[in-house]
Amino acid sequence: MQNEVFIKKEIETSKSAVEIFKLFYEVPYSIFLDSSLNNNELGENSIIVFNPFLVFVSKGDRIKLIKGTHIEEYTEDPLLLLRKLLRRYKNTYVSDLPFFSGAVGYFSYDLCHRIETFKDHGKDDMNIPDMIFGFYNNAIIVDHKCNKVYAAVSSIGLEDREDINQVLERKISGIIKRVCESNVRSTTAKKATECQSSVSSNFTLEEYCSMIGKAKEYIRNGDIYQANLSQQFRTNIGDSEPFDIYVDLRKSNPAPFSAYMNFEEIKVLSSSPERFLKINGKTIETRPIKGTRPRGKSKEEDNELKHELLNSEKDRAEHIMIVDLERNDLGRVCKIGSVHVEKLLQIEEYSTVLHLVSTVKGELLDDVDIIDCIKATFPGGSITGAPKIRSMEIIDELEPVKRNIYTGSIGYMDFNGNCDLNIAIRTIVIKDNEAFFNVGGGIVWDSVPEDEYRETLDKGRALLKVLTGR
C-alpha cells in the first residue's frame, strides 16, 4: 500500500448540485449521485465524479479494464476481479467527506446469475453490460445540510509519482476554476410526444394479469410466499438530450438516491427512493420498501391513504416478510445477535406515491468485505420475493426479457471499504435513442391482478410524464 496524498478544498459557489453537474455531464464516465430529495437524513450529500483513472466493464465472465486508450480483457469471475481491484487501491485515509475516492457505477439485476445458479431464460433485448464501474480519484461533494461544496483529489491510481503534490494542486485548482468561472446552460427537455413517438409495454393488461395468475399458482403450490413481477416500457426519445430528461425527472420526482450516469453506449437516469446497502465502517444498513399507494389530491386524502396503507393486512404481511428476508441476508455477514430492525413500517412521501419503509442494521464480521456483502444480499429482497432464490427463478421464467439495470443497484464503493448503493427502481436506461424502464410490484396469494397492474402504472407515472408529457 503506497502512501497516498489527499487534498480537499471548499469551493465558494452559489451553484446548486445540478448546476455544477451541468458543467461536467458530457465528460465521458461522468456520474451524478444526486440527493435530489434532500430534506431528510437520507439526502445530506450529492456526489459528482468524472475522468476515472480506470473503468471496469463486465458481461457474463468477460471483463474489460479500460485505462485511457489501453484496454485489457479478462475471462473470469467479475466479482472476484472487482474485489482484487478494490483491494489494490485500498487505503486507510479518513476524511470527513462521505466520499473521496472509489468505484462508482452499477450492478445490473442479471448479475444474480453470477451469484446463484439457475437457468437464464430472459431475452437480452438491450444487450448492455452487467456492471460498469469507474474508479475515481477526484470528486465534488455538495453538502446539502451545511450548504457547502468541496473538491477532493487524491494520488490513488496515478502512475507518475513525481511532484505529486503539484500535480494534485493543479488538478484541484482546475476543478474549482471550472465550477466557479463556467456558465451553466439552460435545459428544456423535448418530450417524446413532440417526436410523434409512442410508449409500448411488453405486456397487455390481459397478459400481465395472466402472469400474475401463474405466480399465484406457484404461491398456492407452496413454492413461494411472494414474488415481485414487472413490465417493461420503451419509447424513442427522438432528438431529446438524455440529461435534459433527467433534469425534468429530478424536478418532478425528487428522490434521495437519484443518479445520472454518462457511459459510452448508455445513459442511466434514476430517481430511486430505496437504499439497497450502506456500509460505514462495520455498520451495514438496508432500507426495504414494500407497500405503495398513489398520492392523494389533498392533505386529507393523503392522510386517509396513509392510514389505509399502515392498516392493510396484506401490505403489512408482505412488508414484514421482506424485512425478515433482509434480516436473514444480513445475518450471513454480520455478528451473531447484531442484526436488528431500527425502524419498522414507516411511511415516506414521494411526488406520486406513498411508500412503506423499514430500516434493518447489523455489525459486520471482522473478515468480510463489500463483495462478501454483495454476494450475501444481492439483489435486494424487496424486488425479488420470498424465498428469494425460488422467486428469482420464477421471475426469470415469467418475465420475457432481462431486467438489466432495473432492480439492480447504483452507487459507490469507496477505497476505505464503505459503500452506499440504491435499488435501481424508477430508473430509465437510454440506448441508441430508445428509453427503457420497468415498473413492478409484489404478488401474494390475495393479490388482485388488475389492482397490481394499476399499481405499476402509479409507480411509472413520473417516468412516463418526463418522457411523454402525459
VMD Tcl script that draws the C-alpha trace (Angstrom):
set ca {
  {0.00 0.00 0.00}
  {1.55 3.28 -1.14}
  {1.50 6.46 0.90}
  {-1.17 8.42 -0.89}
  {-1.75 12.17 -0.94}
  {-5.23 13.64 -0.38}
  {-6.32 17.26 -0.83}
  {-9.71 18.78 0.00}
  {-10.76 22.39 -0.63}
  {-14.02 24.23 -0.24}
  {-15.46 25.77 -3.41}
  {-17.03 29.18 -2.92}
  {-20.03 28.98 -5.25}
  {-23.75 29.64 -5.24}
  {-24.37 26.98 -7.91}
  {-26.64 24.08 -6.97}
  {-25.58 20.44 -7.32}
  {-27.38 20.02 -10.64}
  {-25.92 23.29 -11.97}
  {-22.43 22.06 -11.10}
  {-23.01 18.72 -12.80}
  {-24.22 20.51 -15.94}
  {-20.60 21.64 -16.33}
  {-19.39 18.02 -16.42}
  {-22.25 15.85 -17.71}
  {-20.76 15.47 -21.21}
  {-17.40 14.27 -19.85}
  {-17.09 10.50 -20.52}
  {-17.99 8.41 -17.46}
  {-19.24 11.42 -15.52}
  {-21.66 10.35 -12.77}
  {-24.00 12.33 -10.54}
  {-25.16 10.59 -7.33}
  {-27.90 13.07 -6.70}
  {-29.81 13.52 -3.46}
  {-32.47 15.49 -5.29}
  {-34.79 14.96 -2.32}
  {-32.53 16.39 0.37}
  {-34.95 17.35 3.12}
  {-34.06 14.46 5.46}
  {-31.05 12.46 6.69}
  {-31.06 10.32 3.53}
  {-30.31 13.27 1.25}
  {-27.50 15.09 3.02}
  {-24.92 14.90 0.20}
  {-24.64 14.70 -3.58}
  {-21.51 13.32 -5.27}
  {-20.11 14.24 -8.70}
  {-17.28 12.26 -10.32}
  {-15.64 12.37 -13.76}
  {-12.45 11.32 -15.58}
  {-11.85 7.89 -13.98}
  {-8.32 6.52 -14.00}
  {-9.75 3.03 -14.66}
  {-13.05 1.67 -15.99}
  {-14.32 -1.84 -15.18}
  {-16.90 -3.32 -17.62}
  {-18.25 -6.87 -17.44}
  {-20.73 -9.06 -19.30}
  {-21.01 -12.64 -18.08}
  {-17.45 -13.72 -17.33}
  {-15.91 -11.38 -19.91}
  {-14.30 -8.26 -18.49}
  {-12.68 -5.15 -19.93}
  {-10.39 -2.87 -17.96}
  {-10.06 0.48 -19.73}
  {-7.17 2.82 -18.92}
  {-7.30 5.74 -21.33}
  {-6.83 4.21 -24.78}
  {-5.42 0.95 -23.36}
  {-7.85 -1.97 -22.95}
  {-7.13 -5.23 -21.12}
  {-9.51 -8.19 -21.47}
  {-10.07 -11.00 -18.97}
  {-12.27 -14.08 -18.66}
  {-13.00 -14.83 -15.01}
  {-15.48 -14.24 -12.21}
  {-16.16 -10.48 -12.44}
  {-16.93 -10.06 -8.74}
  {-13.62 -11.64 -7.78}
  {-11.69 -9.34 -10.13}
  {-13.65 -6.36 -8.80}
  {-12.61 -7.40 -5.29}
  {-8.94 -7.58 -6.36}
  {-9.12 -4.06 -7.78}
  {-10.79 -2.62 -4.68}
  {-8.07 -4.22 -2.57}
  {-5.34 -2.91 -4.87}
  {-6.45 0.67 -4.27}
  {-7.48 0.22 -0.63}
  {-6.36 2.98 1.73}
  {-6.89 3.94 5.34}
  {-7.16 7.71 4.90}
  {-10.07 9.02 6.97}
  {-11.95 12.04 5.61}
  {-14.93 13.96 6.93}
  {-16.40 13.81 3.41}
  {-18.84 10.98 2.58}
  {-16.77 10.07 -0.49}
  {-13.21 10.90 -1.51}
  {-12.15 8.22 -3.98}
  {-13.53 4.88 -5.09}
  {-15.58 2.92 -7.63}
  {-18.87 4.43 -8.84}
  {-21.32 2.75 -11.21}
  {-23.92 -0.01 -11.31}
  {-24.64 -3.70 -10.79}
  {-27.36 -4.99 -13.13}
  {-30.05 -7.28 -11.73}
  {-28.83 -10.02 -14.08}
  {-25.62 -10.24 -12.09}
  {-27.72 -12.56 -9.89}
  {-26.76 -15.33 -12.33}
  {-23.12 -14.88 -11.23}
  {-24.16 -15.33 -7.58}
  {-26.85 -18.04 -7.78}
  {-27.05 -20.92 -10.24}
  {-30.39 -21.13 -12.03}
  {-31.41 -21.09 -15.69}
  {-31.22 -17.80 -17.55}
  {-34.34 -17.62 -19.76}
  {-34.92 -13.93 -20.44}
  {-34.28 -12.37 -23.83}
  {-31.39 -9.87 -23.70}
  {-33.15 -7.18 -25.73}
  {-30.92 -4.32 -24.54}
  {-27.54 -6.11 -24.53}
  {-25.79 -3.86 -22.02}
  {-23.00 -4.72 -19.54}
  {-23.78 -6.47 -16.26}
  {-21.51 -3.99 -14.48}
  {-19.82 -0.70 -15.23}
  {-17.70 0.93 -12.53}
  {-15.38 3.88 -12.96}
  {-12.50 4.16 -10.49}
  {-12.15 7.80 -9.45}
  {-9.50 9.77 -7.59}
  {-11.41 13.06 -7.71}
  {-14.86 14.18 -6.64}
  {-17.08 17.17 -5.97}
  {-19.20 16.84 -2.84}
  {-22.26 19.01 -2.28}
  {-23.17 19.10 1.42}
  {-26.88 19.98 1.44}
  {-27.07 20.08 5.22}
  {-24.34 22.70 5.65}
  {-24.85 24.28 2.21}
  {-21.19 23.84 1.27}
  {-19.36 22.46 -1.79}
  {-15.98 20.69 -1.71}
  {-13.48 19.48 -4.29}
  {-11.40 16.42 -3.38}
  {-8.47 14.82 -5.19}
  {-6.05 12.03 -4.35}
  {-2.97 10.36 -5.77}
  {-4.63 6.92 -5.88}
  {-4.24 5.38 -9.33}
  {-1.70 7.94 -10.56}
  {1.25 6.19 -12.14}
  {3.60 9.19 -12.32}
  {4.56 9.79 -8.68}
  {6.94 12.71 -9.29}
  {5.87 16.13 -8.00}
  {2.61 14.54 -6.88}
  {1.62 17.46 -4.67}
  {1.99 19.92 -7.54}
  {0.01 17.63 -9.84}
  {-2.84 17.40 -7.35}
  {-2.80 21.14 -6.62}
  {-3.13 21.86 -10.35}
  {-5.91 19.29 -10.63}
  {-7.98 20.64 -7.75}
  {-7.42 24.23 -8.90}
  {-8.74 23.27 -12.35}
  {-11.88 21.75 -10.83}
  {-12.51 24.82 -8.68}
  {-11.94 27.17 -11.62}
  {-14.36 25.23 -13.81}
  {-17.07 25.30 -11.15}
  {-16.62 28.98 -10.31}
  {-15.99 30.50 -13.73}
  {-18.06 28.43 -16.17}
  {-21.55 29.42 -17.23}
  {-24.37 26.92 -16.84}
  {-26.50 26.29 -19.91}
  {-30.28 26.23 -19.59}
  {-32.15 22.99 -20.20}
  {-35.55 22.35 -21.72}
  {-36.32 18.70 -22.31}
  {-38.12 17.94 -25.56}
  {-40.79 15.35 -24.79}
  {-41.03 12.18 -26.83}
  {-44.56 13.17 -27.87}
  {-43.09 16.08 -29.79}
  {-41.26 13.49 -31.88}
  {-44.54 11.59 -32.55}
  {-43.22 8.63 -30.55}
  {-45.46 6.21 -28.66}
  {-44.81 4.24 -25.48}
  {-45.14 0.46 -25.66}
  {-45.11 -2.23 -22.98}
  {-44.02 -5.84 -23.30}
  {-47.37 -6.81 -21.68}
  {-51.01 -6.06 -22.36}
  {-53.30 -5.82 -19.32}
  {-54.54 -9.35 -20.04}
  {-51.01 -10.74 -20.38}
  {-49.87 -9.05 -17.17}
  {-52.86 -10.44 -15.29}
  {-52.10 -13.88 -16.73}
  {-48.51 -13.64 -15.48}
  {-49.80 -12.76 -12.01}
  {-52.14 -15.75 -12.18}
  {-49.19 -18.05 -12.88}
  {-47.28 -16.56 -9.94}
  {-50.29 -17.15 -7.68}
  {-50.31 -20.80 -8.75}
  {-46.72 -21.08 -7.52}
  {-47.83 -19.50 -4.25}
  {-50.78 -21.92 -3.98}
  {-48.43 -24.86 -4.57}
  {-46.09 -23.70 -1.80}
  {-43.10 -22.74 -3.99}
  {-43.06 -19.14 -2.75}
  {-44.90 -16.73 -0.49}
  {-44.41 -13.68 -2.69}
  {-42.78 -12.62 -5.98}
  {-42.03 -9.21 -7.42}
  {-43.03 -9.04 -11.10}
  {-42.60 -6.20 -13.59}
  {-43.39 -4.98 -17.07}
  {-41.02 -3.08 -19.36}
  {-41.92 0.13 -21.21}
  {-39.97 1.64 -24.09}
  {-40.15 4.73 -26.29}
  {-37.97 6.63 -28.75}
  {-36.67 9.94 -27.38}
  {-36.01 11.47 -30.80}
  {-33.54 14.34 -30.53}
  {-34.12 14.91 -26.81}
  {-30.98 15.25 -24.71}
  {-30.91 12.49 -22.02}
  {-29.57 14.85 -19.37}
  {-32.38 17.33 -20.02}
  {-34.85 14.49 -19.46}
  {-33.07 13.72 -16.19}
  {-33.34 17.34 -15.06}
  {-37.10 17.12 -15.63}
  {-37.23 13.80 -13.77}
  {-35.44 15.08 -10.67}
  {-37.81 18.08 -10.59}
  {-40.99 16.05 -10.96}
  {-39.92 13.06 -8.85}
  {-37.16 14.06 -6.40}
  {-35.67 11.12 -4.50}
  {-32.75 10.63 -2.09}
  {-30.96 8.02 -4.23}
  {-31.20 9.58 -7.68}
  {-28.42 9.30 -10.26}
  {-27.33 10.23 -13.77}
  {-24.60 8.16 -15.43}
  {-22.97 9.09 -18.74}
  {-21.47 5.93 -20.21}
  {-20.30 5.38 -23.76}
  {-23.22 3.26 -25.02}
  {-25.90 4.08 -22.46}
  {-27.18 6.87 -20.25}
  {-28.80 5.93 -16.95}
  {-31.40 8.19 -15.27}
  {-32.56 7.10 -11.82}
  {-34.89 8.64 -9.24}
  {-34.83 5.82 -6.72}
  {-36.30 6.22 -3.24}
  {-34.75 2.99 -1.95}
  {-31.40 2.24 -0.35}
  {-30.07 -1.26 -1.01}
  {-26.93 -1.24 1.14}
  {-24.94 1.26 3.12}
  {-21.69 0.26 4.83}
  {-20.00 2.74 7.14}
  {-17.08 1.19 9.00}
  {-18.50 -2.01 10.47}
  {-22.17 -0.97 10.32}
  {-24.32 -2.24 7.46}
  {-27.82 -0.97 6.68}
  {-30.61 -1.80 4.25}
  {-33.96 0.02 3.82}
  {-36.52 -2.20 2.05}
  {-39.63 -0.62 0.54}
  {-42.72 -2.78 0.28}
  {-46.21 -1.29 0.16}
  {-47.38 1.57 -2.07}
  {-50.33 3.90 -2.50}
  {-50.78 6.75 -5.03}
  {-50.63 10.25 -3.57}
  {-53.96 11.88 -2.76}
  {-55.22 15.11 -4.29}
  {-55.29 16.81 -0.88}
  {-53.63 16.53 2.53}
  {-56.80 14.94 3.90}
  {-56.82 12.31 1.13}
  {-53.09 11.68 1.70}
  {-53.78 11.05 5.39}
  {-56.58 8.62 4.53}
  {-54.28 6.73 2.16}
  {-51.50 6.61 4.78}
  {-53.94 5.18 7.30}
  {-55.14 2.64 4.74}
  {-51.57 1.59 3.90}
  {-50.47 1.26 7.54}
  {-53.54 -0.78 8.42}
  {-53.62 -3.01 5.34}
  {-53.10 -6.61 6.49}
  {-51.88 -7.55 3.01}
  {-49.27 -4.77 2.83}
  {-48.08 -5.31 6.40}
  {-47.70 -9.05 5.85}
  {-45.77 -8.52 2.60}
  {-43.55 -5.91 4.21}
  {-42.70 -7.91 7.32}
  {-41.95 -10.95 5.16}
  {-39.35 -8.93 3.25}
  {-37.92 -7.40 6.45}
  {-37.38 -10.95 7.76}
  {-35.70 -11.90 4.47}
  {-33.37 -8.89 4.73}
  {-32.55 -9.75 8.35}
  {-31.58 -13.26 7.25}
  {-29.44 -11.91 4.38}
  {-27.58 -9.50 6.67}
  {-27.16 -12.32 9.19}
  {-24.89 -14.09 6.70}
  {-22.24 -11.35 7.03}
  {-22.98 -9.88 10.49}
  {-22.01 -10.79 14.02}
  {-24.48 -13.04 15.80}
  {-27.16 -11.06 17.57}
  {-26.24 -7.73 15.95}
  {-28.92 -7.63 13.22}
  {-31.90 -5.58 14.31}
  {-34.82 -3.62 12.89}
  {-34.18 0.01 13.75}
  {-37.38 1.37 12.17}
  {-40.42 -0.68 11.18}
  {-43.32 0.24 8.90}
  {-42.57 3.92 8.36}
  {-44.49 5.97 5.76}
  {-42.42 8.04 3.30}
  {-43.92 10.57 0.88}
  {-42.79 11.00 -2.73}
  {-44.22 13.10 -5.52}
  {-46.60 10.47 -6.93}
  {-46.66 7.69 -4.29}
  {-46.59 6.85 -0.59}
  {-44.23 4.03 0.46}
  {-43.96 1.74 3.47}
  {-40.29 1.54 4.55}
  {-38.23 -0.18 7.27}
  {-34.57 0.08 8.29}
  {-32.51 -3.01 9.17}
  {-28.96 -2.74 10.55}
  {-26.17 -5.03 11.73}
  {-22.49 -5.15 12.70}
  {-20.25 -6.80 10.11}
  {-18.00 -9.74 10.87}
  {-14.32 -8.82 11.01}
  {-13.29 -10.78 7.90}
  {-15.96 -9.71 5.38}
  {-15.68 -7.04 2.68}
  {-18.04 -5.24 0.31}
  {-18.05 -8.08 -2.22}
  {-18.97 -10.59 0.51}
  {-21.89 -8.32 1.41}
  {-23.00 -8.03 -2.23}
  {-22.89 -11.81 -2.68}
  {-24.88 -12.33 0.54}
  {-27.63 -9.81 -0.18}
  {-27.87 -9.07 -3.93}
  {-30.37 -8.48 -5.41}
  {-32.48 -6.86 -2.72}
  {-35.33 -8.91 -1.29}
  {-37.91 -6.17 -1.79}
  {-37.67 -6.55 -5.57}
  {-37.39 -10.36 -5.78}
  {-39.70 -12.06 -3.27}
  {-39.57 -14.81 -0.67}
  {-37.94 -17.26 -0.59}
  {-35.50 -15.24 -2.65}
  {-33.85 -17.82 -4.91}
  {-37.08 -19.59 -5.89}
  {-38.69 -16.19 -6.51}
  {-35.82 -15.22 -8.83}
  {-36.27 -18.48 -10.75}
  {-39.96 -17.69 -11.23}
  {-39.22 -14.08 -12.24}
  {-36.78 -15.42 -14.82}
  {-39.41 -17.82 -16.15}
  {-42.35 -15.37 -16.27}
  {-40.74 -12.09 -17.38}
  {-39.91 -12.33 -21.10}
  {-36.87 -10.00 -21.14}
  {-33.90 -9.44 -18.87}
  {-34.26 -6.71 -16.28}
  {-30.76 -5.32 -16.90}
  {-30.20 -2.34 -14.56}
  {-33.79 -2.33 -13.26}
  {-33.77 -3.64 -9.64}
  {-30.00 -3.85 -9.76}
  {-28.04 -1.23 -7.87}
  {-26.38 2.16 -8.47}
  {-23.92 3.91 -6.19}
  {-20.37 3.92 -4.86}
  {-17.86 1.65 -3.13}
  {-15.03 3.71 -1.72}
  {-11.43 2.63 -1.23}
  {-11.91 2.54 2.56}
  {-14.44 -0.29 2.35}
  {-17.58 1.82 2.68}
  {-20.46 1.95 0.21}
  {-23.87 3.44 -0.47}
  {-25.97 1.69 -3.13}
  {-29.56 2.14 -4.20}
  {-32.14 -0.25 -5.58}
  {-32.43 0.80 -9.22}
  {-36.18 1.36 -9.41}
  {-37.78 4.42 -11.11}
  {-34.83 4.13 -13.49}
  {-34.60 4.86 -17.23}
  {-31.87 3.42 -19.47}
  {-31.31 5.16 -22.81}
  {-29.50 3.32 -25.59}
  {-29.49 4.28 -29.29}
  {-32.23 6.87 -28.62}
  {-34.53 4.22 -27.11}
  {-35.61 4.75 -23.50}
  {-36.39 1.64 -21.42}
  {-37.85 1.38 -17.94}
  {-39.59 -1.24 -15.82}
  {-42.21 -0.95 -13.11}
  {-43.46 -3.76 -10.92}
  {-44.89 -4.86 -7.61}
  {-45.07 -7.67 -5.10}
  {-47.53 -10.50 -5.76}
  {-49.03 -12.56 -2.91}
  {-51.89 -15.07 -2.74}
  {-54.64 -12.48 -2.32}
  {-53.29 -10.05 -4.93}
  {-55.91 -8.76 -7.36}
  {-54.25 -8.80 -10.83}
  {-55.97 -5.65 -12.12}
  {-55.02 -3.75 -8.95}
  {-51.40 -4.87 -9.29}
  {-51.37 -3.69 -12.90}
  {-52.70 -0.27 -11.83}
  {-50.04 -0.05 -9.11}
  {-47.30 -0.44 -11.74}
  {-48.83 2.47 -13.65}
  {-48.86 4.57 -10.46}
  {-45.18 3.83 -9.93}
  {-44.32 4.59 -13.54}
  {-46.31 7.81 -13.75}
  {-43.35 10.12 -13.07}
  {-41.20 8.36 -15.68}
  {-43.94 8.39 -18.31}
  {-44.54 12.08 -17.73}
  {-40.94 13.17 -18.35}
  {-40.73 11.01 -21.46}
  {-44.10 11.78 -23.00}
  {-45.62 14.75 -21.19}
  {-48.65 12.61 -20.29}
}
mol new
graphics top color blue
foreach p $ca { graphics top sphere $p radius 0.5 }
foreach p [lrange $ca 0 end-1] q [lrange $ca 1 end] { graphics top cylinder $p $q radius 0.2 }
display resetview
